[in-house]
Each structure stands twice: as structure tokens, then as C-alpha cells.
């Protein structure tokens, strides 16, 4: 089942979009937001607080930026 963000369309070059990055940015941001909401919901369902979940997500992002890949 596709996610709501995945059903979003990507603008074509005919729509006065200059780069593919510009065309993909709204979808990228929507998917990122949807993923964060799902991760927080899963953590809360498992008994963690929203604050703990957000902190963990921030730490995962920071580790990804520092190492250039996802931590194991």
C-alpha cells in the first residue's frame, strides 16, 4: 500500500522546474515527515515518550551526517 507522500506527483521540466532536485524536494520533505511521524508513533506505542523518540531520531540523523551512512 503506497504512503500518502509516495502518491504525490513530481513536477516535470515542462512546469518551469529548473532541476530534478527542485522537482523532488516537496516529495522528499513529505516522505521525511511521514517517516518521522511513523517512527514517533511506533516508539510511543512501544512505551517510549515522544521526547525520547524525537531525541533518538535526532541522534540517528546526527550520526548519519557524521559518518555518511546509517549506523548499525
Number of C-alpha atoms within 10 A of each C-alpha: 4 6 10 10 17 14 9 12 11 14 16 13 11 7 8 9 12 11 10 12 10 12 18 14 13 16 18 14 12 15 17 12 13 15 14 15 13 11 17 20 16 14 17 15 10 9 9 13 14 15 11 13 18 16 12 15 15 12 12 14 14 13 14 13 11 10 9 9 10 12 9 3
